[in-house]
Amino acid sequence: MEETTDLNRELMLDANATAGLLFEIFGVEMTAEPTECANCGNEAEIGTLLAFTRGPGIVLRCSACENVVLRIVQTPDAIYLDARGAVYLRLAR
Ligand SMILES: [Zn+2]
């Protein structure tokens, strides 16, 4: 395996690759929904966040400052969602 770092963009997937998991968690399509980075205030659709899936779970980072916006870890019993990097998440009704 090649040497990797967390921010190696060659390992990056488009966040749309995680659309299925986000749909499973929230029950609505999330990739077109806006969110705001708690670090730099960048507002962007979730589908434009930088998705890293090589670690334990999925990390979605701000495309402007690379702050971790969302972290999702799945265990056999539960899904853990760490959203402290987002000012808000919007779920369409
Ligand atoms: Zn940011």
PDB file of the backbone (N, CA, C, O) and the ligand in Angstrom, with CONECT records:
HET     ZN  A 101       1
ATOM      1  N   MET A   1       0.823  -1.202   0.000  1.00  0.00           N
ATOM      2  CA  MET A   1       0.000   0.000   0.000  1.00  0.00           C
ATOM      3  C   MET A   1       0.856   1.250   0.000  1.00  0.00           C
ATOM      4  O   MET A   1       1.923   1.289   0.614  1.00  0.00           O
ATOM      5  N   GLU A   2       0.387   2.253  -0.682  1.00  0.00           N
ATOM      6  CA  GLU A   2       1.129   3.508  -0.726  1.00  0.00           C
ATOM      7  C   GLU A   2       1.022   4.240   0.604  1.00  0.00           C
ATOM      8  O   GLU A   2       0.099   4.017   1.388  1.00  0.00           O
ATOM      9  N   GLU A   3       1.977   5.105   0.830  1.00  0.00           N
ATOM     10  CA  GLU A   3       1.939   5.920   2.038  1.00  0.00           C
ATOM     11  C   GLU A   3       0.785   6.912   1.940  1.00  0.00           C
ATOM     12  O   GLU A   3       0.528   7.480   0.878  1.00  0.00           O
ATOM     13  N   THR A   4       0.102   7.112   3.048  1.00  0.00           N
ATOM     14  CA  THR A   4      -1.077   7.971   2.987  1.00  0.00           C
ATOM     15  C   THR A   4      -1.059   8.991   4.104  1.00  0.00           C
ATOM     16  O   THR A   4      -0.469   8.771   5.162  1.00  0.00           O
ATOM     17  N   THR A   5      -1.702  10.088   3.858  1.00  0.00           N
ATOM     18  CA  THR A   5      -2.001  11.049   4.905  1.00  0.00           C
ATOM     19  C   THR A   5      -3.481  11.332   4.847  1.00  0.00           C
ATOM     20  O   THR A   5      -4.151  11.015   3.864  1.00  0.00           O
ATOM     21  N   ASP A   6      -3.986  11.930   5.905  1.00  0.00           N
ATOM     22  CA  ASP A   6      -5.415  12.188   6.004  1.00  0.00           C
ATOM     23  C   ASP A   6      -5.902  13.059   4.845  1.00  0.00           C
ATOM     24  O   ASP A   6      -7.021  12.890   4.359  1.00  0.00           O
ATOM     25  N   LEU A   7      -5.073  13.969   4.417  1.00  0.00           N
ATOM     26  CA  LEU A   7      -5.528  14.932   3.423  1.00  0.00           C
ATOM     27  C   LEU A   7      -5.005  14.606   2.030  1.00  0.00           C
ATOM     28  O   LEU A   7      -5.005  15.466   1.149  1.00  0.00           O
ATOM     29  N   ASN A   8      -4.563  13.382   1.828  1.00  0.00           N
ATOM     30  CA  ASN A   8      -4.147  12.970   0.500  1.00  0.00           C
ATOM     31  C   ASN A   8      -5.359  12.950  -0.423  1.00  0.00           C
ATOM     32  O   ASN A   8      -6.218  12.076  -0.301  1.00  0.00           O
ATOM     33  N   ARG A   9      -5.433  13.896  -1.335  1.00  0.00           N
ATOM     34  CA  ARG A   9      -6.639  14.024  -2.146  1.00  0.00           C
ATOM     35  C   ARG A   9      -6.793  12.890  -3.144  1.00  0.00           C
ATOM     36  O   ARG A   9      -7.860  12.725  -3.735  1.00  0.00           O
ATOM     37  N   GLU A  10      -5.747  12.113  -3.338  1.00  0.00           N
ATOM     38  CA  GLU A  10      -5.908  10.949  -4.201  1.00  0.00           C
ATOM     39  C   GLU A  10      -6.817   9.908  -3.558  1.00  0.00           C
ATOM     40  O   GLU A  10      -7.410   9.077  -4.245  1.00  0.00           O
ATOM     41  N   LEU A  11      -6.919   9.963  -2.226  1.00  0.00           N
ATOM     42  CA  LEU A  11      -7.775   9.014  -1.520  1.00  0.00           C
ATOM     43  C   LEU A  11      -9.189   9.541  -1.365  1.00  0.00           C
ATOM     44  O   LEU A  11     -10.058   8.874  -0.804  1.00  0.00           O
ATOM     45  N   MET A  12      -9.403  10.729  -1.862  1.00  0.00           N
ATOM     46  CA  MET A  12     -10.655  11.407  -1.627  1.00  0.00           C
ATOM     47  C   MET A  12     -11.727  10.905  -2.576  1.00  0.00           C
ATOM     48  O   MET A  12     -11.477  10.666  -3.757  1.00  0.00           O
ATOM     49  N   LEU A  13     -12.902  10.755  -2.044  1.00  0.00           N
ATOM     50  CA  LEU A  13     -14.062  10.451  -2.871  1.00  0.00           C
ATOM     51  C   LEU A  13     -14.977  11.660  -2.864  1.00  0.00           C
ATOM     52  O   LEU A  13     -14.991  12.428  -1.902  1.00  0.00           O
ATOM     53  N   ASP A  14     -15.719  11.825  -3.903  1.00  0.00           N
ATOM     54  CA  ASP A  14     -16.760  12.836  -3.872  1.00  0.00           C
ATOM     55  C   ASP A  14     -17.782  12.440  -2.809  1.00  0.00           C
ATOM     56  O   ASP A  14     -18.074  11.258  -2.629  1.00  0.00           O
ATOM     57  N   ALA A  15     -18.313  13.420  -2.117  1.00  0.00           N
ATOM     58  CA  ALA A  15     -19.253  13.107  -1.039  1.00  0.00           C
ATOM     59  C   ALA A  15     -20.503  12.412  -1.564  1.00  0.00           C
ATOM     60  O   ALA A  15     -21.227  11.771  -0.801  1.00  0.00           O
ATOM     61  N   ASN A  16     -20.757  12.535  -2.852  1.00  0.00           N
ATOM     62  CA  ASN A  16     -21.905  11.825  -3.403  1.00  0.00           C
ATOM     63  C   ASN A  16     -21.742  10.318  -3.252  1.00  0.00           C
ATOM     64  O   ASN A  16     -22.720   9.571  -3.271  1.00  0.00           O
ATOM     65  N   ALA A  17     -20.492   9.882  -3.102  1.00  0.00           N
ATOM     66  CA  ALA A  17     -20.253   8.462  -2.874  1.00  0.00           C
ATOM     67  C   ALA A  17     -20.840   8.018  -1.550  1.00  0.00           C
ATOM     68  O   ALA A  17     -21.106   6.832  -1.356  1.00  0.00           O
ATOM     69  N   THR A  18     -21.043   8.947  -0.645  1.00  0.00           N
ATOM     70  CA  THR A  18     -21.608   8.609   0.652  1.00  0.00           C
ATOM     71  C   THR A  18     -23.099   8.908   0.714  1.00  0.00           C
ATOM     72  O   THR A  18     -23.712   8.811   1.777  1.00  0.00           O
ATOM     73  N   ALA A  19     -23.683   9.273  -0.429  1.00  0.00           N
ATOM     74  CA  ALA A  19     -25.093   9.673  -0.445  1.00  0.00           C
ATOM     75  C   ALA A  19     -25.995   8.574   0.096  1.00  0.00           C
ATOM     76  O   ALA A  19     -26.966   8.855   0.798  1.00  0.00           O
ATOM     77  N   GLY A  20     -25.682   7.329  -0.225  1.00  0.00           N
ATOM     78  CA  GLY A  20     -26.525   6.228   0.227  1.00  0.00           C
ATOM     79  C   GLY A  20     -26.541   6.102   1.736  1.00  0.00           C
ATOM     80  O   GLY A  20     -27.586   5.852   2.337  1.00  0.00           O
ATOM     81  N   LEU A  21     -25.370   6.275   2.350  1.00  0.00           N
ATOM     82  CA  LEU A  21     -25.289   6.184   3.806  1.00  0.00           C
ATOM     83  C   LEU A  21     -26.015   7.356   4.461  1.00  0.00           C
ATOM     84  O   LEU A  21     -26.726   7.177   5.450  1.00  0.00           O
ATOM     85  N   LEU A  22     -25.836   8.548   3.911  1.00  0.00           N
ATOM     86  CA  LEU A  22     -26.522   9.718   4.469  1.00  0.00           C
ATOM     87  C   LEU A  22     -28.038   9.546   4.359  1.00  0.00           C
ATOM     88  O   LEU A  22     -28.784   9.931   5.260  1.00  0.00           O
ATOM     89  N   PHE A  23     -28.478   8.969   3.252  1.00  0.00           N
ATOM     90  CA  PHE A  23     -29.911   8.721   3.096  1.00  0.00           C
ATOM     91  C   PHE A  23     -30.398   7.739   4.152  1.00  0.00           C
ATOM     92  O   PHE A  23     -31.499   7.879   4.684  1.00  0.00           O
ATOM     93  N   GLU A  24     -29.564   6.743   4.451  1.00  0.00           N
ATOM     94  CA  GLU A  24     -29.935   5.751   5.456  1.00  0.00           C
ATOM     95  C   GLU A  24     -30.063   6.400   6.837  1.00  0.00           C
ATOM     96  O   GLU A  24     -30.956   6.051   7.610  1.00  0.00           O
ATOM     97  N   ILE A  25     -29.170   7.345   7.145  1.00  0.00           N
ATOM     98  CA  ILE A  25     -29.183   7.987   8.455  1.00  0.00           C
ATOM     99  C   ILE A  25     -30.347   8.967   8.574  1.00  0.00           C
ATOM    100  O   ILE A  25     -31.098   8.929   9.549  1.00  0.00           O
ATOM    101  N   PHE A  26     -30.494   9.839   7.585  1.00  0.00           N
ATOM    102  CA  PHE A  26     -31.437  10.952   7.716  1.00  0.00           C
ATOM    103  C   PHE A  26     -32.794  10.663   7.097  1.00  0.00           C
ATOM    104  O   PHE A  26     -33.776  11.333   7.415  1.00  0.00           O
ATOM    105  N   GLY A  27     -32.857   9.669   6.212  1.00  0.00           N
ATOM    106  CA  GLY A  27     -34.130   9.342   5.596  1.00  0.00           C
ATOM    107  C   GLY A  27     -34.543  10.288   4.491  1.00  0.00           C
ATOM    108  O   GLY A  27     -35.645  10.181   3.953  1.00  0.00           O
ATOM    109  N   VAL A  28     -33.662  11.214   4.150  1.00  0.00           N
ATOM    110  CA  VAL A  28     -33.921  12.123   3.030  1.00  0.00           C
ATOM    111  C   VAL A  28     -32.630  12.270   2.236  1.00  0.00           C
ATOM    112  O   VAL A  28     -31.539  11.996   2.737  1.00  0.00           O
ATOM    113  N   GLU A  29     -32.773  12.698   1.017  1.00  0.00           N
ATOM    114  CA  GLU A  29     -31.603  12.952   0.181  1.00  0.00           C
ATOM    115  C   GLU A  29     -30.853  14.173   0.731  1.00  0.00           C
ATOM    116  O   GLU A  29     -31.426  15.254   0.864  1.00  0.00           O
ATOM    117  N   MET A  30     -29.568  13.987   1.048  1.00  0.00           N
ATOM    118  CA  MET A  30     -28.818  15.049   1.731  1.00  0.00           C
ATOM    119  C   MET A  30     -27.802  15.768   0.846  1.00  0.00           C
ATOM    120  O   MET A  30     -27.357  16.859   1.203  1.00  0.00           O
ATOM    121  N   THR A  31     -27.429  15.208  -0.271  1.00  0.00           N
ATOM    122  CA  THR A  31     -26.277  15.759  -0.983  1.00  0.00           C
ATOM    123  C   THR A  31     -26.522  17.160  -1.514  1.00  0.00           C
ATOM    124  O   THR A  31     -25.572  17.924  -1.679  1.00  0.00           O
ATOM    125  N   ALA A  32     -27.774  17.518  -1.786  1.00  0.00           N
ATOM    126  CA  ALA A  32     -28.067  18.855  -2.303  1.00  0.00           C
ATOM    127  C   ALA A  32     -28.397  19.843  -1.202  1.00  0.00           C
ATOM    128  O   ALA A  32     -28.662  21.014  -1.470  1.00  0.00           O
ATOM    129  N   GLU A  33     -28.382  19.366   0.058  1.00  0.00           N
ATOM    130  CA  GLU A  33     -28.709  20.246   1.179  1.00  0.00           C
ATOM    131  C   GLU A  33     -27.492  21.073   1.585  1.00  0.00           C
ATOM    132  O   GLU A  33     -26.359  20.598   1.509  1.00  0.00           O
ATOM    133  N   PRO A  34     -27.728  22.309   2.014  1.00  0.00           N
ATOM    134  CA  PRO A  34     -26.613  23.159   2.421  1.00  0.00           C
ATOM    135  C   PRO A  34     -26.158  22.850   3.838  1.00  0.00           C
ATOM    136  O   PRO A  34     -26.938  22.372   4.662  1.00  0.00           O
ATOM    137  N   THR A  35     -24.908  23.124   4.109  1.00  0.00           N
ATOM    138  CA  THR A  35     -24.381  23.079   5.459  1.00  0.00           C
ATOM    139  C   THR A  35     -23.341  24.182   5.566  1.00  0.00           C
ATOM    140  O   THR A  35     -22.857  24.692   4.556  1.00  0.00           O
ATOM    141  N   GLU A  36     -23.001  24.546   6.798  1.00  0.00           N
ATOM    142  CA  GLU A  36     -22.029  25.626   6.990  1.00  0.00           C
ATOM    143  C   GLU A  36     -20.886  25.133   7.849  1.00  0.00           C
ATOM    144  O   GLU A  36     -21.104  24.564   8.919  1.00  0.00           O
ATOM    145  N   CYS A  37     -19.674  25.349   7.385  1.00  0.00           N
ATOM    146  CA  CYS A  37     -18.481  24.949   8.118  1.00  0.00           C
ATOM    147  C   CYS A  37     -18.344  25.783   9.386  1.00  0.00           C
ATOM    148  O   CYS A  37     -18.395  27.012   9.332  1.00  0.00           O
ATOM    149  N   ALA A  38     -18.170  25.116  10.533  1.00  0.00           N
ATOM    150  CA  ALA A  38     -18.052  25.818  11.803  1.00  0.00           C
ATOM    151  C   ALA A  38     -16.706  26.507  11.935  1.00  0.00           C
ATOM    152  O   ALA A  38     -16.540  27.374  12.793  1.00  0.00           O
ATOM    153  N   ASN A  39     -15.758  26.144  11.114  1.00  0.00           N
ATOM    154  CA  ASN A  39     -14.416  26.737  11.208  1.00  0.00           C
ATOM    155  C   ASN A  39     -14.297  28.006  10.376  1.00  0.00           C
ATOM    156  O   ASN A  39     -13.840  29.032  10.879  1.00  0.00           O
ATOM    157  N   CYS A  40     -14.705  27.950   9.103  1.00  0.00           N
ATOM    158  CA  CYS A  40     -14.471  29.095   8.212  1.00  0.00           C
ATOM    159  C   CYS A  40     -15.754  29.742   7.724  1.00  0.00           C
ATOM    160  O   CYS A  40     -15.701  30.783   7.068  1.00  0.00           O
ATOM    161  N   GLY A  41     -16.913  29.152   8.026  1.00  0.00           N
ATOM    162  CA  GLY A  41     -18.172  29.764   7.621  1.00  0.00           C
ATOM    163  C   GLY A  41     -18.556  29.514   6.181  1.00  0.00           C
ATOM    164  O   GLY A  41     -19.537  30.071   5.689  1.00  0.00           O
ATOM    165  N   ASN A  42     -17.791  28.683   5.506  1.00  0.00           N
ATOM    166  CA  ASN A  42     -18.118  28.361   4.117  1.00  0.00           C
ATOM    167  C   ASN A  42     -19.439  27.598   4.057  1.00  0.00           C
ATOM    168  O   ASN A  42     -19.619  26.597   4.750  1.00  0.00           O
ATOM    169  N   GLU A  43     -20.352  28.077   3.230  1.00  0.00           N
ATOM    170  CA  GLU A  43     -21.609  27.375   3.030  1.00  0.00           C
ATOM    171  C   GLU A  43     -21.544  26.605   1.728  1.00  0.00           C
ATOM    172  O   GLU A  43     -21.172  27.154   0.691  1.00  0.00           O
ATOM    173  N   ALA A  44     -21.905  25.334   1.780  1.00  0.00           N
ATOM    174  CA  ALA A  44     -21.796  24.496   0.591  1.00  0.00           C
ATOM    175  C   ALA A  44     -22.773  23.342   0.698  1.00  0.00           C
ATOM    176  O   ALA A  44     -23.196  22.968   1.791  1.00  0.00           O
ATOM    177  N   GLU A  45     -23.123  22.788  -0.439  1.00  0.00           N
ATOM    178  CA  GLU A  45     -23.940  21.578  -0.433  1.00  0.00           C
ATOM    179  C   GLU A  45     -23.114  20.417   0.116  1.00  0.00           C
ATOM    180  O   GLU A  45     -21.908  20.318  -0.114  1.00  0.00           O
ATOM    181  N   ILE A  46     -23.797  19.550   0.844  1.00  0.00           N
ATOM    182  CA  ILE A  46     -23.102  18.407   1.434  1.00  0.00           C
ATOM    183  C   ILE A  46     -22.391  17.585   0.358  1.00  0.00           C
ATOM    184  O   ILE A  46     -21.322  17.023   0.594  1.00  0.00           O
ATOM    185  N   GLY A  47     -22.999  17.526  -0.819  1.00  0.00           N
ATOM    186  CA  GLY A  47     -22.404  16.760  -1.909  1.00  0.00           C
ATOM    187  C   GLY A  47     -21.074  17.302  -2.402  1.00  0.00           C
ATOM    188  O   GLY A  47     -20.356  16.618  -3.131  1.00  0.00           O
ATOM    189  N   THR A  48     -20.735  18.546  -2.006  1.00  0.00           N
ATOM    190  CA  THR A  48     -19.466  19.121  -2.448  1.00  0.00           C
ATOM    191  C   THR A  48     -18.378  19.004  -1.389  1.00  0.00           C
ATOM    192  O   THR A  48     -17.239  19.406  -1.626  1.00  0.00           O
ATOM    193  N   LEU A  49     -18.716  18.453  -0.213  1.00  0.00           N
ATOM    194  CA  LEU A  49     -17.692  18.262   0.807  1.00  0.00           C
ATOM    195  C   LEU A  49     -16.699  17.198   0.345  1.00  0.00           C
ATOM    196  O   LEU A  49     -17.006  16.357  -0.500  1.00  0.00           O
ATOM    197  N   LEU A  50     -15.507  17.260   0.921  1.00  0.00           N
ATOM    198  CA  LEU A  50     -14.466  16.288   0.575  1.00  0.00           C
ATOM    199  C   LEU A  50     -14.654  15.051   1.443  1.00  0.00           C
ATOM    200  O   LEU A  50     -14.618  15.139   2.670  1.00  0.00           O
ATOM    201  N   ALA A  51     -14.853  13.914   0.816  1.00  0.00           N
ATOM    202  CA  ALA A  51     -15.147  12.688   1.554  1.00  0.00           C
ATOM    203  C   ALA A  51     -13.929  11.777   1.586  1.00  0.00           C
ATOM    204  O   ALA A  51     -13.334  11.469   0.553  1.00  0.00           O
ATOM    205  N   PHE A  52     -13.573  11.355   2.792  1.00  0.00           N
ATOM    206  CA  PHE A  52     -12.474  10.410   2.965  1.00  0.00           C
ATOM    207  C   PHE A  52     -13.032   9.157   3.613  1.00  0.00           C
ATOM    208  O   PHE A  52     -13.705   9.235   4.641  1.00  0.00           O
ATOM    209  N   THR A  53     -12.765   8.028   3.033  1.00  0.00           N
ATOM    210  CA  THR A  53     -13.388   6.807   3.526  1.00  0.00           C
ATOM    211  C   THR A  53     -12.371   5.740   3.879  1.00  0.00           C
ATOM    212  O   THR A  53     -12.733   4.579   4.071  1.00  0.00           O
ATOM    213  N   ARG A  54     -11.107   6.116   3.967  1.00  0.00           N
ATOM    214  CA  ARG A  54     -10.095   5.105   4.240  1.00  0.00           C
ATOM    215  C   ARG A  54      -9.972   4.773   5.719  1.00  0.00           C
ATOM    216  O   ARG A  54      -9.525   3.681   6.070  1.00  0.00           O
ATOM    217  N   GLY A  55     -10.356   5.688   6.585  1.00  0.00           N
ATOM    218  CA  GLY A  55     -10.233   5.450   8.020  1.00  0.00           C
ATOM    219  C   GLY A  55     -11.394   4.610   8.515  1.00  0.00           C
ATOM    220  O   GLY A  55     -12.183   4.098   7.720  1.00  0.00           O
ATOM    221  N   PRO A  56     -11.499   4.469   9.839  1.00  0.00           N
ATOM    222  CA  PRO A  56     -12.686   3.813  10.399  1.00  0.00           C
ATOM    223  C   PRO A  56     -13.872   4.762  10.296  1.00  0.00           C
ATOM    224  O   PRO A  56     -14.029   5.652  11.131  1.00  0.00           O
ATOM    225  N   GLY A  57     -14.682   4.582   9.307  1.00  0.00           N
ATOM    226  CA  GLY A  57     -15.804   5.487   9.107  1.00  0.00           C
ATOM    227  C   GLY A  57     -15.544   6.431   7.957  1.00  0.00           C
ATOM    228  O   GLY A  57     -14.571   6.292   7.216  1.00  0.00           O
ATOM    229  N   ILE A  58     -16.437   7.394   7.826  1.00  0.00           N
ATOM    230  CA  ILE A  58     -16.385   8.354   6.729  1.00  0.00           C
ATOM    231  C   ILE A  58     -16.186   9.743   7.319  1.00  0.00           C
ATOM    232  O   ILE A  58     -16.851  10.121   8.284  1.00  0.00           O
ATOM    233  N   VAL A  59     -15.275  10.492   6.736  1.00  0.00           N
ATOM    234  CA  VAL A  59     -15.028  11.859   7.166  1.00  0.00           C
ATOM    235  C   VAL A  59     -15.350  12.782   6.005  1.00  0.00           C
ATOM    236  O   VAL A  59     -14.849  12.588   4.897  1.00  0.00           O
ATOM    237  N   LEU A  60     -16.189  13.791   6.251  1.00  0.00           N
ATOM    238  CA  LEU A  60     -16.511  14.800   5.246  1.00  0.00           C
ATOM    239  C   LEU A  60     -15.875  16.114   5.676  1.00  0.00           C
ATOM    240  O   LEU A  60     -16.156  16.629   6.759  1.00  0.00           O
ATOM    241  N   ARG A  61     -15.014  16.652   4.813  1.00  0.00           N
ATOM    242  CA  ARG A  61     -14.282  17.870   5.153  1.00  0.00           C
ATOM    243  C   ARG A  61     -14.739  19.039   4.296  1.00  0.00           C
ATOM    244  O   ARG A  61     -15.195  18.872   3.165  1.00  0.00           O
ATOM    245  N   CYS A  62     -14.602  20.231   4.873  1.00  0.00           N
ATOM    246  CA  CYS A  62     -14.898  21.471   4.162  1.00  0.00           C
ATOM    247  C   CYS A  62     -13.992  21.581   2.932  1.00  0.00           C
ATOM    248  O   CYS A  62     -12.788  21.343   3.020  1.00  0.00           O
ATOM    249  N   SER A  63     -14.577  21.941   1.790  1.00  0.00           N
ATOM    250  CA  SER A  63     -13.777  22.057   0.572  1.00  0.00           C
ATOM    251  C   SER A  63     -12.940  23.328   0.564  1.00  0.00           C
ATOM    252  O   SER A  63     -12.031  23.469  -0.255  1.00  0.00           O
ATOM    253  N   ALA A  64     -13.244  24.263   1.480  1.00  0.00           N
ATOM    254  CA  ALA A  64     -12.486  25.520   1.535  1.00  0.00           C
ATOM    255  C   ALA A  64     -11.314  25.428   2.503  1.00  0.00           C
ATOM    256  O   ALA A  64     -10.205  25.834   2.157  1.00  0.00           O
ATOM    257  N   CYS A  65     -11.534  24.901   3.718  1.00  0.00           N
ATOM    258  CA  CYS A  65     -10.484  24.930   4.747  1.00  0.00           C
ATOM    259  C   CYS A  65     -10.089  23.532   5.223  1.00  0.00           C
ATOM    260  O   CYS A  65      -9.161  23.398   6.021  1.00  0.00           O
ATOM    261  N   GLU A  66     -10.774  22.491   4.748  1.00  0.00           N
ATOM    262  CA  GLU A  66     -10.485  21.100   5.092  1.00  0.00           C
ATOM    263  C   GLU A  66     -10.776  20.759   6.545  1.00  0.00           C
ATOM    264  O   GLU A  66     -10.353  19.710   7.032  1.00  0.00           O
ATOM    265  N   ASN A  67     -11.501  21.642   7.251  1.00  0.00           N
ATOM    266  CA  ASN A  67     -12.014  21.305   8.573  1.00  0.00           C
ATOM    267  C   ASN A  67     -12.936  20.085   8.462  1.00  0.00           C
ATOM    268  O   ASN A  67     -13.654  19.930   7.474  1.00  0.00           O
ATOM    269  N   VAL A  68     -12.907  19.217   9.489  1.00  0.00           N
ATOM    270  CA  VAL A  68     -13.831  18.081   9.502  1.00  0.00           C
ATOM    271  C   VAL A  68     -15.227  18.597   9.829  1.00  0.00           C
ATOM    272  O   VAL A  68     -15.458  19.113  10.923  1.00  0.00           O
ATOM    273  N   VAL A  69     -16.145  18.462   8.902  1.00  0.00           N
ATOM    274  CA  VAL A  69     -17.519  18.918   9.102  1.00  0.00           C
ATOM    275  C   VAL A  69     -18.370  17.799   9.684  1.00  0.00           C
ATOM    276  O   VAL A  69     -19.089  18.012  10.660  1.00  0.00           O
ATOM    277  N   LEU A  70     -18.297  16.626   9.104  1.00  0.00           N
ATOM    278  CA  LEU A  70     -19.077  15.477   9.561  1.00  0.00           C
ATOM    279  C   LEU A  70     -18.181  14.263   9.649  1.00  0.00           C
ATOM    280  O   LEU A  70     -17.288  14.062   8.826  1.00  0.00           O
ATOM    281  N   ARG A  71     -18.439  13.453  10.670  1.00  0.00           N
ATOM    282  CA  ARG A  71     -17.737  12.179  10.815  1.00  0.00           C
ATOM    283  C   ARG A  71     -18.791  11.118  11.103  1.00  0.00           C
ATOM    284  O   ARG A  71     -19.626  11.291  11.991  1.00  0.00           O
ATOM    285  N   ILE A  72     -18.755  10.035  10.362  1.00  0.00           N
ATOM    286  CA  ILE A  72     -19.757   8.982  10.500  1.00  0.00           C
ATOM    287  C   ILE A  72     -19.037   7.663  10.719  1.00  0.00           C
ATOM    288  O   ILE A  72     -18.202   7.256   9.911  1.00  0.00           O
ATOM    289  N   VAL A  73     -19.366   7.002  11.813  1.00  0.00           N
ATOM    290  CA  VAL A  73     -18.783   5.696  12.103  1.00  0.00           C
ATOM    291  C   VAL A  73     -19.914   4.692  12.282  1.00  0.00           C
ATOM    292  O   VAL A  73     -20.875   4.937  13.012  1.00  0.00           O
ATOM    293  N   GLN A  74     -19.782   3.580  11.614  1.00  0.00           N
ATOM    294  CA  GLN A  74     -20.798   2.541  11.737  1.00  0.00           C
ATOM    295  C   GLN A  74     -20.256   1.376  12.555  1.00  0.00           C
ATOM    296  O   GLN A  74     -19.132   0.918  12.344  1.00  0.00           O
ATOM    297  N   THR A  75     -21.061   0.914  13.474  1.00  0.00           N
ATOM    298  CA  THR A  75     -20.768  -0.319  14.201  1.00  0.00           C
ATOM    299  C   THR A  75     -21.892  -1.290  13.884  1.00  0.00           C
ATOM    300  O   THR A  75     -22.883  -0.900  13.266  1.00  0.00           O
ATOM    301  N   PRO A  76     -21.761  -2.530  14.288  1.00  0.00           N
ATOM    302  CA  PRO A  76     -22.856  -3.477  14.008  1.00  0.00           C
ATOM    303  C   PRO A  76     -24.187  -3.057  14.634  1.00  0.00           C
ATOM    304  O   PRO A  76     -25.251  -3.423  14.134  1.00  0.00           O
ATOM    305  N   ASP A  77     -24.131  -2.289  15.727  1.00  0.00           N
ATOM    306  CA  ASP A  77     -25.357  -1.945  16.442  1.00  0.00           C
ATOM    307  C   ASP A  77     -25.870  -0.547  16.168  1.00  0.00           C
ATOM    308  O   ASP A  77     -27.038  -0.262  16.430  1.00  0.00           O
ATOM    309  N   ALA A  78     -25.027   0.338  15.645  1.00  0.00           N
ATOM    310  CA  ALA A  78     -25.430   1.741  15.599  1.00  0.00           C
ATOM    311  C   ALA A  78     -24.599   2.511  14.579  1.00  0.00           C
ATOM    312  O   ALA A  78     -23.569   2.041  14.096  1.00  0.00           O
ATOM    313  N   ILE A  79     -25.077   3.694  14.275  1.00  0.00           N
ATOM    314  CA  ILE A  79     -24.338   4.639  13.463  1.00  0.00           C
ATOM    315  C   ILE A  79     -24.050   5.854  14.333  1.00  0.00           C
ATOM    316  O   ILE A  79     -24.963   6.425  14.929  1.00  0.00           O
ATOM    317  N   TYR A  80     -22.786   6.250  14.408  1.00  0.00           N
ATOM    318  CA  TYR A  80     -22.396   7.423  15.186  1.00  0.00           C
ATOM    319  C   TYR A  80     -22.161   8.578  14.232  1.00  0.00           C
ATOM    320  O   TYR A  80     -21.433   8.452  13.247  1.00  0.00           O
ATOM    321  N   LEU A  81     -22.792   9.713  14.540  1.00  0.00           N
ATOM    322  CA  LEU A  81     -22.655  10.894  13.701  1.00  0.00           C
ATOM    323  C   LEU A  81     -22.064  12.026  14.532  1.00  0.00           C
ATOM    324  O   LEU A  81     -22.675  12.485  15.498  1.00  0.00           O
ATOM    325  N   ASP A  82     -20.881  12.468  14.151  1.00  0.00           N
ATOM    326  CA  ASP A  82     -20.221  13.595  14.804  1.00  0.00           C
ATOM    327  C   ASP A  82     -20.346  14.792  13.866  1.00  0.00           C
ATOM    328  O   ASP A  82     -19.706  14.839  12.816  1.00  0.00           O
ATOM    329  N   ALA A  83     -21.176  15.758  14.257  1.00  0.00           N
ATOM    330  CA  ALA A  83     -21.454  16.905  13.387  1.00  0.00           C
ATOM    331  C   ALA A  83     -20.963  18.204  14.004  1.00  0.00           C
ATOM    332  O   ALA A  83     -21.475  19.273  13.672  1.00  0.00           O
ATOM    333  N   ARG A  84     -19.987  18.135  14.892  1.00  0.00           N
ATOM    334  CA  ARG A  84     -19.584  19.352  15.596  1.00  0.00           C
ATOM    335  C   ARG A  84     -18.860  20.337  14.681  1.00  0.00           C
ATOM    336  O   ARG A  84     -18.682  21.502  15.037  1.00  0.00           O
ATOM    337  N   GLY A  85     -18.450  19.875  13.519  1.00  0.00           N
ATOM    338  CA  GLY A  85     -17.776  20.772  12.588  1.00  0.00           C
ATOM    339  C   GLY A  85     -18.728  21.553  11.700  1.00  0.00           C
ATOM    340  O   GLY A  85     -18.303  22.349  10.862  1.00  0.00           O
ATOM    341  N   ALA A  86     -20.022  21.319  11.892  1.00  0.00           N
ATOM    342  CA  ALA A  86     -21.017  22.017  11.076  1.00  0.00           C
ATOM    343  C   ALA A  86     -21.809  22.982  11.946  1.00  0.00           C
ATOM    344  O   ALA A  86     -22.205  22.640  13.060  1.00  0.00           O
ATOM    345  N   VAL A  87     -22.039  24.191  11.433  1.00  0.00           N
ATOM    346  CA  VAL A  87     -22.902  25.131  12.145  1.00  0.00           C
ATOM    347  C   VAL A  87     -24.330  24.594  12.161  1.00  0.00           C
ATOM    348  O   VAL A  87     -25.041  24.685  13.162  1.00  0.00           O
ATOM    349  N   TYR A  88     -24.725  24.030  11.018  1.00  0.00           N
ATOM    350  CA  TYR A  88     -26.059  23.432  10.938  1.00  0.00           C
ATOM    351  C   TYR A  88     -26.086  22.393   9.831  1.00  0.00           C
ATOM    352  O   TYR A  88     -25.243  22.382   8.934  1.00  0.00           O
ATOM    353  N   LEU A  89     -27.064  21.536   9.920  1.00  0.00           N
ATOM    354  CA  LEU A  89     -27.419  20.637   8.816  1.00  0.00           C
ATOM    355  C   LEU A  89     -28.877  20.927   8.481  1.00  0.00           C
ATOM    356  O   LEU A  89     -29.685  21.188   9.372  1.00  0.00           O
ATOM    357  N   ARG A  90     -29.204  20.883   7.216  1.00  0.00           N
ATOM    358  CA  ARG A  90     -30.580  21.150   6.800  1.00  0.00           C
ATOM    359  C   ARG A  90     -31.165  19.866   6.243  1.00  0.00           C
ATOM    360  O   ARG A  90     -30.576  19.222   5.375  1.00  0.00           O
ATOM    361  N   LEU A  91     -32.345  19.501   6.759  1.00  0.00           N
ATOM    362  CA  LEU A  91     -33.069  18.338   6.253  1.00  0.00           C
ATOM    363  C   LEU A  91     -34.370  18.840   5.631  1.00  0.00           C
ATOM    364  O   LEU A  91     -35.217  19.417   6.313  1.00  0.00           O
ATOM    365  N   ALA A  92     -34.511  18.615   4.356  1.00  0.00           N
ATOM    366  CA  ALA A  92     -35.741  19.040   3.671  1.00  0.00           C
ATOM    367  C   ALA A  92     -36.921  18.233   4.188  1.00  0.00           C
ATOM    368  O   ALA A  92     -36.798  17.036   4.450  1.00  0.00           O
ATOM    369  N   ARG A  93     -38.047  18.882   4.331  1.00  0.00           N
ATOM    370  CA  ARG A  93     -39.276  18.166   4.728  1.00  0.00           C
ATOM    371  C   ARG A  93     -39.830  17.394   3.541  1.00  0.00           C
ATOM    372  O   ARG A  93     -40.858  16.727   3.663  1.00  0.00           O
TER     373      ARG A  93
HETATM  374 ZN    ZN A 101     -14.287  25.487   6.273  1.00  0.00          ZN2+
END
